[in-house]
Amino acid sequence: MAEYRKYSIKKNRFHRSFLTGMIPEGEHTLQLDENVYRRVFISDAIDGVEKNAAWGRFRVNCDLSEDMVMTVYAVATNERSVWLNDEEFQHEEVLYDEETSLDLKKNFMEYAGALKAINQNDILLYELEGRYLYLMIEVIGLGKGSLSNIYVDNKGDFFMDTFPEVYREHNSFFHRYISVFSSLYLDFQDKVDGIASMLDIDTAPVELLPTFGRWMGLDISGDFLKEDRLRLLVKEAYQLNRIKGTKLALERLSEIILGEKAIILEKNVLRDDVQTKDVQFYEELYGKGTFDVTMLIHTFVPENQKSQLMFLLNQFKPVRSNLIIRFLDAKGNLDSHTYMDMNAYIEETESGALDHKQGMDGNIIILE
């Protein structure tokens, strides 16, 4: 009985293979170029070590648009060359040559007797025998998509050996039927083996991140943060909890969420020598209460996300304080939050345009 082997097709093998219309991303993923109609991946030869090696199962995780068609070709052979028209060709000369057309590569696979499967991501390879296995994946159709966690093994199932020998006919109906349960078992075992990655902030599914946040006493529900920002926030939740209620916590939180270090003005530490005639104006800018805190933000935040941002910041503001967020316009006006080194400008009339975030404040003229 051959030793069980599992061949993962990942980063190192991607660079040794033929790719067109696909871009390696990370360790296990191929991203599809959305502007290319026909994408092809041909793996380098997978060595089964021994002659007439048996092959078991091919598996790939697909994230494709509905209009896309994925075709998988698999061929096994003991030789690394083939004779065509009385001329010997190395497989690599045909399959990996950039000058060879895609149609010729596909014809070559079909000529070699390749197993073919359309729109299937889990394929039994029991009918293939040969030391070297070649795989070709063709994806046709426009749109976004990815292929990830591609692997091949040489067994396919683990349950057949538990039955009496009379049932152990390779590639029989019973063998293929039992392989269904073996596939379920192996997929579940892979999840068990990879359970540690579920607790790693960098690799855990994004759906689990709000749960991790709750463990830290942080409510990040609402799905308004991008994935990279959400992971960074959860990763720093412990440190943020240690400085909760401080100016530093709000500054760091705004930096994580918005990518900008907001300016925070605390009413109780601002100038106390304001003249009586300016008190009303001063309070309009920075609040009336001693514990009012004003946060100045340059980054544009859509209206539907402003309340969610406030909800998150309120979890870290000082006790009894009243947090006021001012979203600064790119061009401020006098008697508002205008600062010479931030958003002050010399006014001039300009023509307005829709969808340019321009306010009808008297500075916009409508032309006939």
Disulfide bonds with the S-S distance in Angstrom:
none
